[in-house]
Amino acid sequence: MPDEATIFAPASGFGRAAICLIRISGPASAPLLESLSGALPPPRRQSLRTLRAADGTLLDRAVVVFMPGPATFTGQDMAELHLHGGLAVRAAVLRALHAFPGCRAAEPGEFARRAFLAGRIDLTEAEATADLIDAETEAQRRQALRQLEGALGRQVAEWRETAIGLLAQAEAALDFADEGDVADEALDAALGRAASALRDAIRAALRDGRRGERLREGFCVVLAGPPNAGKSTLLNTLAGRDAAIVSHIPGTTRDVIEVRCDLGGLPVVLVDTAGLRETTDPIEAEGVARTRRRIASADLVLHLVPPEGAEEQAQGGVPCLVVRTKADLGEGGAGEADALALSAKTGEGIEALLAAIQRSAESALGGGEALVTRERHRDALTRAAAHLDRVAAPATDLPELIAEDLRLAVRALGEVGGHVGVEEMLDRLFSGFCIGK
């Protein structure tokens, strides 16, 4: 481990609570726990101890656990202190830990980073840990757990082993090209077939409609339409709170307003936008431009049409649902077979609208079974497939170039699990973790 300091951090929420959990990891875990509690408890057993500072000051009566490495989360000796959850108790114990030689407070994600560096988890499992912490819906939870259990990591490791085997064959043909029993056309053909099969397996996993990434980010539903169509009122109704300002004055909404919600266990992002119309007001015009950009990137557009408005479809091939608003006024929309009539004032049609949104989200996101969940995964697998494609249908007979493509394919697959070429992104990943994780 590059940093031999022993780290500590609260692993439970801040504020007044029944229990406060403090985690400790590093070479000083055992002497630190012995100093605090008077004697090192039996490994992996909860023990009730009186904790005292170095000067003998009573800190708390707590449950402590010692876990010797390497069979721990970080691969190092670890300890846990289960304290009473008062703010003063926690502060006093943290001061005592900080005063112990060789100990310091952990940085965000440092426990998980040490686990990764010790080989206890791979990069996909580290990312899954962050996703599980951030999960807001049932489908996000299921997806994060699948990744934490190694769904992607195991599959990519299998693909990588296959690619390494192909690379070994190619390098053998290259190293012993003067021996007829190694480098021949039959071997080249077998190598091409195996590379083709591996490429096809990777591309099959990539043909998932980006369900994994979209599930992490949320199904984006944009409310669009002319001014005073009822977009902000509908957003507030669906959100169950006053998220957007509602006014009879056209052009009140100038910027994009987002509300995240859980719809049938799926993450849905509702986006209120500026009314679509021609305007000379530069601020409103910028709001309209932002609306058009959000429509282009949406998963679903709800085109709201007031009683006096004309039906219009969203542009750019984005799925669109026409919604006739202000149904309580009893005007228009009765003859529109595909339009959904509703009233945010009376609640008429709201359940039908939510059901329609949920069906679209379920179709687009699935239930959390996607293999690829981050753009980083997709980029690396796409590059691996491209290199394998050049091996399957080589543009040259030079074995050196074929072997190089296989090396690059192995490297790209290794990036997914964090085996190679990921040092520059580790700080970004683990800095997003909670302190104590």
Helices and strands as residue ranges (DSSP letters): E 6-10, E 19-25, H 29-37, E 47-52, E 58-67, E 78-84, H 87-99, E 103-105, H 110-117, H 123-134, H 138-148, H 151-175, H 185-206, H 211-217, E 219-224, H 231-239, E 257-263, E 266-272, H 282-297, E 300-305, E 320-324, G 327-329, E 340-341, H 350-365, H 375-392, H 399-417, H 423-430
